[in-house]
Amino acid sequence: MKTNTIFQGLVPFFAVVHGVSSARLESAPVAAALCGEEGVKQLSGYYKIQDEGATDKEYFFWMAESQDSPSEDPLILWLTGGPGCSSTLALLAENGPCTVNEDGETTMPNPSSWNSRANVIWVDQPAGVGFSYGKAPGDFDHGEDAVGEDMFWFLQEFFATHPEYASNPFYVFGESYGGHYAPSVAHRVWQGIKNGEGSAINLQGMGIGNGLTSPAIQYPFYTQMAVDNPYGVKAVSEKDAAMMRAYTPACVALIDGCQDVPEMCDDAQSFCDEHMMAPYMLSGLNPYDVRKQCGDQGLCYDFSAIEKFLRLDSTREALNVRDDSAPWESCNMKVNSDFSGDWMREFDGLIGPMLEDGVSVLIYAGDCDWICNYMGNEAWTLSLDWTGGDGFRAAPQIEWSTDAAAAGLSRSYGGLTFLQVYEAGHMVPMDQPEVALAMLNAFVHEDARPFEQPQHAGGESATVS
């Protein structure tokens, strides 16, 4: 089976019994000496996920409390994509309380950690990813229906055992293939609220960073991003670009067919990857950042220090990692393969109803990324079917600035914001950590509306179009 990793929908509800058992719950504080600032509470451990056919499926989490006001600040759930890549990788490489030093044995505090003004929980999911594990075939998920269901019940148990966060504003964030995960999980939480299932969750919003959410809209932009990106990089020849354009209608037709005939989804992925992605992938350029070469690393980045750190016995013990968990790896390609039939499904349709019900949505994208590029992400937000669609399309693009300088272009209306982030690739918090933190705080805190009324440092608004 062909696999594809981009780092990191709804079908009829399936009748299974889901839940989480606290009988196998183990979590404990994480010492600040391992990661982060002194005096900031951290927890890590497992919740057992129970569903029909599952034998021993346990999800690992690592939580860092807000450094500001834990009792009032939002709670953010972070889900790295892949599919099959570990959220713990994002914690240590992007937006967590610490980063790993080159020696792979020590850490240093991250001044741009997302727990500066938020409580953040990173979850390795599904089973087989990071420190999360399963033992029997029924323990492993193959699509977003199971992901949404599992995470809903994970959250139910989390709030049951940590009621101090139950009333905090709750947000779901996903990155890359998290453009599938985040809408599925947020929509399942939203459904649970509507149906009165379990304990109420104070869902306020959802964010996706450089995500794959609407393949039918996003895949056609591979050609444009390869030859006409903001950085003047010509990643493919004009001949290859013409070929990519020629195959685009057939690719989109297969993706559209996949939505109604699941058996077409593998063929859609194979065809579109071969004809729309292969020319770029053969260029040697980094698909996550058009400005860079890929190099010899499997993910085009060197995460060897993080891998070494997370494989240390002392780290596993400090994080309460079970003996049943395999040695940590950044991405599990078996899980990636298991989700092959899910890749080309569309998940933008889940977002409109949530927007109309008051759930805020932030779609952000670093404009150096090719594989989940800002062009395609902006396009699907402009095509989104919801009552605020016309207003969003008519809204001006605004130059959004941090305290330091212009950081991107934003468009915002009725709870939906799209943000193009300058000088950032696939992982915005890694490439532009200060900008990513400012973006997060602007979105989840009600003390400012900079996406709707952004200003330069001098105080003047900047309307681009």
N, C-alpha and C positions, 0 to 999 in steps of 0.2 A: 504493500500500500504506500503510495506516495505521501510523504509528510512535508509539512510546511510550518515553520515557526515564525510568528510575527511578534514574539515577546508578549515578549511580551518587547423571539418568535413564539410563538405560542401555538402548540397543537392541542387537540382535545385533552382535557385534564385526565391524567391517568389515575386509576383507582388503586392506590396503594396506601398502606398505613405508614405514616412518617412520624418520627419523634426523635427525641434525644434522651438518652439515659444518663443520669448523673452517677450511676453506679460505678462507671469507669472514668469519672471526671477527676482529673488531677491538674491543678494549676497552683502556682506559687509565685511569690515576688521574684523579680529579676534584679539582681544587685546593680546599682549604678556603676560599679567598678567594671562591669562587663560592657555596658553601653549607655552613654548619655550622661546627664547632669545629676549631681547629688541632690537628694530631696525630692526627686520626681518619681512617683510610683509607676512601676512597670509590673506586668503579669505575663506569664506564658504557661501553656499547657495544652490540654486536649478536651474536646467534647466528642462523645461517641454518637454517631449518626445512625439511627435505626430506620430502615425501610424494608419493604418486601424483598427478600432475596439477599439482603446484606447480612454478613456474619460478624465482621469485626472491622468496621469502618470508623476511623478516628481522625478528626481534623485538628491540626495544630494551629494555635494562634499565639500572637505576641502583641500585647497592648501597652501603649505608653499614655499615661494620663497627661492632660494639659498642664503646661508649666504656668499657666495664668490662673484660670478659675475652673477647676475640674467639675464642680457641681453645676455650673451653668454653661460652660462651653460645649459646642456640638460634639457628637460622637461620629467619627468617620470610619466606615468600613472600606478597606482598600483591597482590591482584587487585581493581581497581575494576570496577564493573559497567557499567550502561548499559541494554542492551549497547551497546558502542561508545565508552565513556568511558575516559580515560587514567589509568593508575595514577600517572603523573607529576603529575597534578593533585592526587591525594591526598598525595603526597610533600610538595608545596609548600603545600597548604591544610590538611592534617590532621596527619599523623604523621611527617613527614620531618625531617631535620636542620636545616632552615631554613624560614623563611617569607619571602615576597616583600613588600618595602616598597611603599608606595603609588606611588612613582615608577616602578615596573616595571623598574627597572634595578639595584637593589641588594637584598640579603637581610639577614636577621638570624637568629642561631641560635635554634632552637626548644628551650626548656628541657624540653619534654615529648616530645621525639622518641622514637619507639619504639626507636631504636638506643641508648638509654641503657644497656640491659642485654640487648640482642639484636642480632644481625646481621640486617639487613633488606634484601630485594631487591624492588624495585618493577618490574613488567614491564608494558609496554604491549602488550596483546593483545586480540583477534586482529589479523591483518594489517589495516592501514588505520587503526589506533587510535594516537593520539599520534604518536610518532616511528617506530613500526613500520610496515612497508609490504609490499606485494606488487605485482606488475606484471601478472600474467595472471589470468584468471578462476579458475583452479585454486588460486591463492594465498589465496583468501578463504574463511573458515569460515562455516558456516551453522547450527551447533549445538554442543551440549556434547560430543558424541562426539569431534569434531575438536579441540575446545579441550583436553579431557583428554589426548588423544594427543599433540598438539603440545607441551603443557607438560611432559609426562613426558619427552619427548626433549630439550626445552630443558634440563630439570634434569639429565639425564644428561650433557649436554655441559658444563653449568656445573660439576658436581662433578668431571668429568674434567679440566677446566682449572684448577679451584680445589680440589684434593684436601684442602687444609687445613681445609675445612668439612665434609668428607664424613661424619665421625663425630658432628658436632654434632646435637643434637635438632632435628628439622625440623617446622615447622608451616605449614599453608596457611591464609591468611586471605582472606576475600572480603567485599565490602560491596555491599549493594543487589542488583543482578542477580548479584553475586558469590555470592548464595545459590544460584544455579545453578552458577557456576564452581567454587567451593570444594569442594563435594561431588564434582563430576566429576573435578577434578584430584586431590584426596586419594584418591578411590577408585581412580583409575588408578595412582597411586603405590603404593597398597596392593596392588592386583592384581599390579603388577610385582614387588613384594617376594615375594608368594606364589608367583609363577611363576618366580622367579629371573631376571627380565629385567634386563639391564644391571647397572650398579653398584648395590649395596644403598643405599637411602636410609633414614635413621634417623627414619622418620615417627612422631611422637609425638602429634600433635593437629591439630585443625582449628577455626577460628573463623569465625563469620559475624556481621556487624554490620548490623542493619536490612535483612535479606535477604528476597528472594522465593525461597522454597524449595518450598513446597507451596501453589500457587494455590488448589486446591480448598478448603483449610482457611482460607487467609488472606483471600481475597476477601470472604467473608461478614462479616468484621469491619470492612470499610470503613464500613458504616452505623453501627455502635456507636461507632467512633472519631470519626466526624463529629459525633455528637450527645451522647456521654457519655464524654468524655475527661477526664483528670485536671486539665485547666486550665479547665474550664467553658466552652469555646468551642462554640457552636452553629453549625456550619459550613453546615448545610443545614436547610431548613424541615422541619416534621413531615410535610408532604405529600410532599416529595422523599424523606425517610427511609422513609416507608411504601412508596413506589414501589420504592426500592432493596431493601427487604425482600421485596417481592412478586416481584421478578425473581431473587432469590438462588437458589431451587431450580433454575431453568432454567440459570443461569450455572454452577452446580456440576455439573449434568448434562452440559453441554457440555465442561467441563474434564475430567470423568471419561471422556467419550467420546474426547477427544483422546489419552488415554494408550494406547488401543487402535487408534485410527484417526487417524493423523497428519494426514490431510486435513481433519479437523475443527478442528485447532488454530487456524488463522487465524480461522475463524468464532467459535470460543470467545473469542478475544481481542477481536474486534470487538464481539460481543454484550455481554460482561462490562464492557468499558471504557465502552461507550455507556450502559449501564443502571446500573452499579455505581460508576463513577468520574466520569462527566460532571457530575453535580450538584455535587460538591465542586470540580471543576476550574473550573466556571463561577462559583464563589463569589468568586474573586479571592484566596483565601487561599493561602499557601504550602503545597503538598502535602508538603513535607519538614519543615514546622514549623507546627503549627496556630496558634501564637501570633503568626505574622507574615503580612504581605501578601506577595504574590509579586513585585510590581513589574514592570518592563519587561524584566528580564534573562531570557534563554531558560531558564536553569536556576534562576531565582529568587534567584540570588546573583551578585554582581559579581566575576568572576574576570578582569577585564580586565588588572589588573596582572600576573597570572601569565601570561596569554597574551602580553602585551608582552615579558615577561622571556624566555619560551621561544622567541620569534621573533627575538630579537636574534642577529645573526651571531656575536657574541662568546660567547653562551651555547651556541649550537649547536656552535661549535668546541670549547669547553671540555668539552662532553658527548660529543664524538666522534660527532655526528649526521651521518649520511650525506647527501650531496647529493641522493640519490634520495628522501629523506623529504620529504613535503610540509610546508608551514608548520604548526606545531603548532596544534591546536584541542582544546578540552576534550572534545568528543564528536563522533564521526563518525556522522551520521544514516543514511548508506548502510549502514554496518555494522549499525546498529540495525534497519533494515528487513530486512536479510539474515537476522536472527535471529527474525523474526516468528513463524515456525512452531515456535519453541523456547520461546516465552514461557510457555505454559500447561502445560508438562511438569512433572511432579513429580520432585523429587530427594531427598526425605526418605528414600525407600527405600534409598538408598545408604549411609545413615548408620548404621543399626542394626547391620549386620554388622561395620563398623569398630569401633563401640563395644564389641561383644562380643569383639573381638580385642585390646582394650586401647588403642585410639586414643581419646584424650580429645577432647571436643567442647564448645566454648563458643558459645552463641547469646546475643548481647547486642543490646539494642534501646533506643535513646533513646525516651522515652515522649511526646515532642512530635511525632514523625513520624507522618504519616497514611498515606503511600503504602506503606510496609512497616512497619506499626505493631507495637508491642510486643504488643498483644492477639493478633493473628494469629500472630505468631512464638511466643508462649507456647503458644498452642493446638496448633500442630503438634508442639511438643516433648512436650506432654502426651499426644498421640495416637500418638506414635512407636511402631512395632512392634519391640520388642527384648526380650531376656530381663530387662532391668532396668526395663522400663516400669512395672510395678506399684510398684516401690520408688521410682521417680522421682515418680510421681503422689502417693504417700503422703508424700513428703518435705515438710517444712515450708518455707514461704517465710520467708526470713531477711532482716532489714534489714542490708544490707552497707554498711560505712562505710570511708572513707579516714581518714587522720590528721586531716583537717579536719572532716568532718561526714558525716552519712548521705548515701550516694550512690546507693542503689538497693535493689531487692529481688532476692534470689537464691533459686534452688531448685537443689539439686545432689544427685546420687546416681549412683554407679557409673560415673563418668567423664563424665557429661552435666551441664552447668550451663546454666541460663537466667538471664540477668541483665537486669532492667528498670533502665535508667539514668535517674535523675531529671534534669529540666531539659536534656535533649539532644534534638536532632532527628535527622534522617536520618544525619548524619555526626557520630557521637559524638566522635571525636578532635578535630574542629574546634570543637564546642560546649563540650565538657568535657575539655580536653586532659589535665589532671592526673588526673582520674578514669580516663580511658581508659588512661593509662600505668600507673596502679596496678592496673587490671583486667588488663592484659596481663601485668605482672610476677607477679601472683597466679596466673595461669593457666599460664605457661610455666616458672616456677621452682619447684623442689620444696622450697624453704625455708619455705613457708607453705601452708596450706589455708584461706584466709579465706572461700571460698565455702561451705565445709562447716561451719566453726566461726567465723563472723564475730562481731566484738565491737564495742561502742561504745568510744569513747575511754576511758571510765571502766572498761572491762573486762567489762561485762555483755553477755551474748548477748541478741539481740533477735529473738524468734520472732513472726512476724506471723500465720501461719496454718498 
